[in-house]
Amino acid sequence: MLLGVDTGGTFTDFVVLERGRLRFHKELSTPDDPFRAIARGIEQLGLDANRLHLVHGSTVATNAILERKGARVLFVTNEGFEDLLAIGRQTRQELYALRPSSRRHLLPASTLGIRGRIDARGDEVQALDASGLEALAARAREHDAVAVCLLFSFLNPDHERRIGERLQGETFSSLSHEILAEHREYERASTTFLNAYVGPLVRHYLERIRDRLAPRHFFIMHSGGGVMDADLAARQAVKLVLSGPAGGIVAAEAVCRQLGLEKALTFDMGGTSTDVSLIDGAPARMTAGKIADMPVAVPMMDIHTIGAGGGSIAWIDDAGLPRLGPESAGADPGPACYGRGGRLPTVTDAHVALGRIPARIRLGGHMPLDVGRALEALKPFGRSLGLDARQAAQAVIDLANEHMLGALRVVSVQKGHDPSAFALVCFGGAGGLHACELAELLGCRSIVLPLASGAFSALGMIVGKRQADVSLSRRIALGCADAGARLQEVFDVLKARARRQLPGLRLGFGMQCEMGYVGQGFHLTVPFEGDVGAMVGQFQRLHEQHYGHVLDREVEAVTMRLTAIAETPTLQWPDLHVRSGPPCAVGYSDVVGFGSVPQFRRDHLGCGARLDGPALVLEDTSTFWLRPGWCLEVVEHGHIVISRSAA
Amino acid sequence: MNAVELSLAAHRLESICEEMGAVLQRCALSPNIKDRQDFSCALFDRHGELVAQAAHIPVHLGSMVYAMRDVVGMLDWHEGDIVVFNDPFLGGTHLPDITMVMPVFLRGACLGFAVSRAHHADVGGTTPGSMGIHRHLADEGCVIAPTHWYRAGEECPDLVAMFSKRMRSPDERMGDLQAQRAACALGRRRLLEWRGPELERVFERLLAVSEGYARAMLRDLPDGRYEFQDVLDDDGTGHGPLPIRASVCIDGECATVDFSGSAPASKGPMNCPLSVTAAAVYYAFRCLMPPHTPQTGAIFRPIQLRVPEPSLLCAPQGAAVAAGNVETSQRIVDVVLGALAQAIPERVAAAAQGTMNNVVFGGIDDDWVYYETLGGGMGAHGGGPGPDAVQCHMTNTRNTSIEVLEMHYPLRIVRYAIRRGSGGRGRFRGGHGLVREWEALRPSMVSLLSERRHSAPYGLLGGGSGRKGRNLLFDGKGWKELPAKVVLRLDPGQRIRIETPGGGGFGEHDGPTSR
């Protein structure tokens, strides 16, 4: 029995797959002790915990960082570099602020420098101060965790290893060459420190779930979109820090595979922010993640997030230009149409004013919407622009679309992809109201509204595969005769490391090199298939494609990455119960500019049902605005595919 | 076109500049551009007025406004042209900043220009890194007046020939130039793909509207005349201190900044071309405008400059200017903000470190150049302490990773730390400076261009000064203090240590200073 549990800020979502049947469930989250909601959900679902194959997505690590509730960490580095984390990249956040916001960086409780030095070739130039190890162990006992990051430890981990051996049994410790064996000391130090910062907390949390539920198998979703054994997750807790949006993208990838779609843009528009990403065969990934302004250099989904969503507030700036966000009405008071005291116009108010969210439906099944208040809020905004309230509403939607379009272009056009070849996969509460317009602006030919988009992340938990991501930095000049052998050697090391993380499984390997011209800091990622000449050719082609030129200069590999994925049978999705009969409107809305538009309930639409725009498709927590020129069809498994109507 | 369409168009122009910057950074070769991000990308209208710029380096914002003013009318532009220049007296700032211009033609008519500017690690000159101490512009490096690299799509061989003849590591220079070209080409393509209101009208309206941000900001300042004076330590050739005086007059929606009484042109490289002086003044006022202000040339129209000519702040033709951009500009900011502090002490901050601490290493027996600048303390302000060890005011370049540096150059970093105790005392303390120490592994030349080694960053409303910076040499026997500006040889095992200044404190100190 497979159970996916995704703990979010408001809801904890459950998806159960049992004897070919999918079941969904929601509980209110219990932020003070997230376990309570999980236990209650399992009880409500009537599941036998001991028989569960449990996959969990948790925000415990993320919240510990955002709320600064992590461990007291001792940060150990080379003598003379104790301020490595405090200095960071030496830049300021705001370019033009004389009074910068005084929020302090997240920093370790204490730091300790130890004598000893490895040079850029990996040779020891100063021996490790063995006498310092005793003092270090004594200091370590005063802390909850220790993070160790020494210069060039990715080339020669000897000093870090000896420190690690001395710390064994003393306290939770993270060694940088084990967490991230890559060059760039600040990014590696930050990642290692965050691992120590959240490690003890995550370990305690996962042990508690294991002790109380005793599931048969227990896995955790990580930032890279795979799942990992809970014991390993406790040691490499930093890999959970950016896992929040991963579940949704993994689920989107699975849906695309079912529908035979190779290329998709995911679009998850919520109340205060919007996440977008690109799938081209597989989801795009990156290693330049950040949390609380600190780098987290582990592989994660390449997600672009902008601070605009359904609750974003529209306003007029000093020069009379209209703006949207980043201020948001949040859940309280919420948009003006909620009638809870909000007076400022939001994107949601604009949709309500235009009739695209029918006032009679109750948002989230609870809340009546007030068109009058939405119009009232839009009036002063419109007045400054010389527009009436309904024109002002259209202006707010145009602004929102411009922001969304910008975000979708960042992950597609700016990375050299033509968005018209992609389907737009839309989940999250507010996206359905913008999807058709965005697809038109981008030239996309189809839109997918997956089944269960309300519990999409939890769905991702049960389709995620066991996956390990490992990497190692080595400069290898690809012009050298032994380049192929040296690359193979690095990948052999990485394979062995991945096997230790996924013991006893049949593994498939994806191998990639980050390559660049000698001296060039940015790198392009090229798959490694054994032939160095072909790789260099591929690199030159990519460089030409991305930047319009190639250079007559030696090419080097800098960092090797290996992703190991356990070969498991793909999930058999149950088919939706097929309803018969043509779709039947449940009501009509006046949509400004489109006259009377029929409303349909998604749960009334059976497999094979077809609709032409204009129409509104209602779900419990969201509305889809099907514009004229688009045609909707419910396909097998219950997903909705929307395509351009035949002209 | 209504305000909504204009707002959407402005947003899109800004994203184009950001996308240009991302391309330039990704395909540049030198650490200075790809890692430190010392570059800017912008779009201009066909009259040479700045209409959009990505926020990268503040010193580039104000000076970019001047980049095209003289250049646009000088040449007969054609589709397929690429023009390159670095002449500080013709659109440039100092020689290492190379500007590239690509005109954008639509249906045979010039619509505007895509422009990129990047700080190159070397442009010839007597000292590696082209940031040495010289008395004449010609000794600082190659002076490139606006020159065609491509003319109507055809490559002109002269420019490339000059690069390969006169510059150190010319293939790295060409790689960086290619990156600038890729950025401009992208900007051009995006303008040609433009859908929406006609660009010519977008540019006009955007310029007209954006002046409003400056007027609203100035209206908010109390009318009056505010004066302030501070000094530069010296000009690198033994002359100093050099006074800089500003009289800032606020009158309704207009401001005038008068530099009468400032030093005459310097013998050494401290001179500023007018574009750099303007950039520093604009920066100070830009800090008082809201964060979303569009980066156009028009936001500075209501600010008038009066600069004696010739002088330190309006350099005569042929004067050395290497440090004007990176050092003098910081002091101009200190002086303008010092004057504004009398009007609005709660909205400005005490002096920041007031220098960029320029450090250039170069090989003696082999051909390599490495450039970096160091952060220091920011000034405290009415709301809290100044941040420690960050780049201040006119720059915001990142540090180079120690591991990347040591993998590429024969240098070892021995120490990199916050310089505790260097921030000025006060109700809120100034930010601390930092300490960085290098050891040479092979014979090298090092040039240091730094400031605030003799005069300290001022505190505000009774706050104490930040501690002055120090440059030190370990010659194998002991530590010796070095001048603020110096060029010297390092043998293997010798070390340079730089301690950067702290920021000034804010408010009178009573009881223990906040941490």
HADDOCK unambig.tbl for C-alpha pairs under 7 A between the chains (distance, minus, plus):
assign (segid A and resid 80 and name CA) (segid B and resid 414 and name CA) 6.75 0.50 0.50
assign (segid A and resid 80 and name CA) (segid B and resid 415 and name CA) 4.51 0.50 0.50
assign (segid A and resid 80 and name CA) (segid B and resid 416 and name CA) 6.14 0.50 0.50
assign (segid A and resid 80 and name CA) (segid B and resid 417 and name CA) 6.68 0.50 0.50
assign (segid A and resid 81 and name CA) (segid B and resid 415 and name CA) 5.95 0.50 0.50
assign (segid A and resid 81 and name CA) (segid B and resid 416 and name CA) 5.37 0.50 0.50
assign (segid A and resid 81 and name CA) (segid B and resid 417 and name CA) 6.00 0.50 0.50
assign (segid A and resid 82 and name CA) (segid B and resid 417 and name CA) 6.83 0.50 0.50
assign (segid A and resid 83 and name CA) (segid B and resid 417 and name CA) 5.26 0.50 0.50
assign (segid A and resid 83 and name CA) (segid B and resid 418 and name CA) 6.33 0.50 0.50
assign (segid A and resid 87 and name CA) (segid B and resid 389 and name CA) 6.14 0.50 0.50
assign (segid A and resid 89 and name CA) (segid B and resid 398 and name CA) 5.29 0.50 0.50
assign (segid A and resid 89 and name CA) (segid B and resid 399 and name CA) 5.43 0.50 0.50
assign (segid A and resid 90 and name CA) (segid B and resid 375 and name CA) 6.13 0.50 0.50
assign (segid A and resid 90 and name CA) (segid B and resid 389 and name CA) 6.26 0.50 0.50
assign (segid A and resid 90 and name CA) (segid B and resid 390 and name CA) 4.57 0.50 0.50
assign (segid A and resid 90 and name CA) (segid B and resid 391 and name CA) 6.11 0.50 0.50
assign (segid A and resid 90 and name CA) (segid B and resid 398 and name CA) 5.74 0.50 0.50
assign (segid A and resid 90 and name CA) (segid B and resid 399 and name CA) 5.98 0.50 0.50
assign (segid A and resid 91 and name CA) (segid B and resid 390 and name CA) 5.24 0.50 0.50
assign (segid A and resid 91 and name CA) (segid B and resid 391 and name CA) 5.43 0.50 0.50
assign (segid A and resid 91 and name CA) (segid B and resid 396 and name CA) 5.52 0.50 0.50
assign (segid A and resid 91 and name CA) (segid B and resid 397 and name CA) 6.51 0.50 0.50
assign (segid A and resid 91 and name CA) (segid B and resid 398 and name CA) 5.70 0.50 0.50
assign (segid A and resid 92 and name CA) (segid B and resid 390 and name CA) 6.09 0.50 0.50
assign (segid A and resid 92 and name CA) (segid B and resid 391 and name CA) 6.56 0.50 0.50
assign (segid A and resid 92 and name CA) (segid B and resid 396 and name CA) 6.81 0.50 0.50
assign (segid A and resid 96 and name CA) (segid B and resid 286 and name CA) 6.75 0.50 0.50
assign (segid A and resid 96 and name CA) (segid B and resid 287 and name CA) 4.57 0.50 0.50
assign (segid A and resid 97 and name CA) (segid B and resid 287 and name CA) 5.67 0.50 0.50
assign (segid A and resid 98 and name CA) (segid B and resid 287 and name CA) 6.53 0.50 0.50
assign (segid A and resid 98 and name CA) (segid B and resid 348 and name CA) 5.73 0.50 0.50
assign (segid A and resid 98 and name CA) (segid B and resid 349 and name CA) 5.76 0.50 0.50
assign (segid A and resid 99 and name CA) (segid B and resid 349 and name CA) 6.79 0.50 0.50
assign (segid A and resid 99 and name CA) (segid B and resid 381 and name CA) 6.15 0.50 0.50
assign (segid A and resid 99 and name CA) (segid B and resid 383 and name CA) 6.93 0.50 0.50
assign (segid A and resid 102 and name CA) (segid B and resid 384 and name CA) 6.70 0.50 0.50
assign (segid A and resid 120 and name CA) (segid B and resid 403 and name CA) 6.94 0.50 0.50
assign (segid A and resid 120 and name CA) (segid B and resid 406 and name CA) 5.86 0.50 0.50
assign (segid A and resid 120 and name CA) (segid B and resid 407 and name CA) 5.26 0.50 0.50
assign (segid A and resid 152 and name CA) (segid B and resid 403 and name CA) 6.81 0.50 0.50
assign (segid A and resid 183 and name CA) (segid B and resid 403 and name CA) 6.57 0.50 0.50
assign (segid A and resid 184 and name CA) (segid B and resid 401 and name CA) 5.68 0.50 0.50
assign (segid A and resid 184 and name CA) (segid B and resid 403 and name CA) 5.77 0.50 0.50
assign (segid A and resid 184 and name CA) (segid B and resid 404 and name CA) 6.59 0.50 0.50
assign (segid A and resid 185 and name CA) (segid B and resid 401 and name CA) 6.71 0.50 0.50
assign (segid A and resid 185 and name CA) (segid B and resid 403 and name CA) 6.50 0.50 0.50
assign (segid A and resid 318 and name CA) (segid B and resid 213 and name CA) 5.99 0.50 0.50
assign (segid A and resid 318 and name CA) (segid B and resid 216 and name CA) 6.67 0.50 0.50
assign (segid A and resid 319 and name CA) (segid B and resid 209 and name CA) 6.28 0.50 0.50
assign (segid A and resid 319 and name CA) (segid B and resid 210 and name CA) 6.65 0.50 0.50
assign (segid A and resid 319 and name CA) (segid B and resid 212 and name CA) 4.99 0.50 0.50
assign (segid A and resid 319 and name CA) (segid B and resid 213 and name CA) 5.44 0.50 0.50
assign (segid A and resid 321 and name CA) (segid B and resid 3 and name CA) 5.68 0.50 0.50
assign (segid A and resid 321 and name CA) (segid B and resid 4 and name CA) 6.98 0.50 0.50
assign (segid A and resid 321 and name CA) (segid B and resid 7 and name CA) 5.91 0.50 0.50
assign (segid A and resid 322 and name CA) (segid B and resid 3 and name CA) 6.85 0.50 0.50
assign (segid A and resid 322 and name CA) (segid B and resid 4 and name CA) 6.13 0.50 0.50
assign (segid A and resid 322 and name CA) (segid B and resid 7 and name CA) 6.35 0.50 0.50
assign (segid A and resid 385 and name CA) (segid B and resid 3 and name CA) 6.72 0.50 0.50
assign (segid A and resid 395 and name CA) (segid B and resid 4 and name CA) 6.35 0.50 0.50
assign (segid A and resid 399 and name CA) (segid B and resid 8 and name CA) 6.68 0.50 0.50
assign (segid A and resid 402 and name CA) (segid B and resid 8 and name CA) 6.59 0.50 0.50
assign (segid A and resid 414 and name CA) (segid B and resid 19 and name CA) 6.94 0.50 0.50
assign (segid A and resid 519 and name CA) (segid B and resid 29 and name CA) 6.18 0.50 0.50
assign (segid A and resid 519 and name CA) (segid B and resid 30 and name CA) 6.79 0.50 0.50
assign (segid A and resid 520 and name CA) (segid B and resid 28 and name CA) 6.77 0.50 0.50
assign (segid A and resid 520 and name CA) (segid B and resid 29 and name CA) 4.47 0.50 0.50
assign (segid A and resid 520 and name CA) (segid B and resid 30 and name CA) 6.45 0.50 0.50
assign (segid A and resid 521 and name CA) (segid B and resid 31 and name CA) 6.68 0.50 0.50
assign (segid A and resid 521 and name CA) (segid B and resid 34 and name CA) 6.17 0.50 0.50
assign (segid A and resid 521 and name CA) (segid B and resid 35 and name CA) 6.65 0.50 0.50
assign (segid A and resid 522 and name CA) (segid B and resid 26 and name CA) 5.35 0.50 0.50
assign (segid A and resid 522 and name CA) (segid B and resid 27 and name CA) 6.98 0.50 0.50
assign (segid A and resid 547 and name CA) (segid B and resid 23 and name CA) 6.98 0.50 0.50
assign (segid A and resid 547 and name CA) (segid B and resid 27 and name CA) 6.75 0.50 0.50
assign (segid A and resid 547 and name CA) (segid B and resid 182 and name CA) 5.74 0.50 0.50
assign (segid A and resid 548 and name CA) (segid B and resid 182 and name CA) 6.33 0.50 0.50
assign (segid A and resid 551 and name CA) (segid B and resid 175 and name CA) 6.99 0.50 0.50
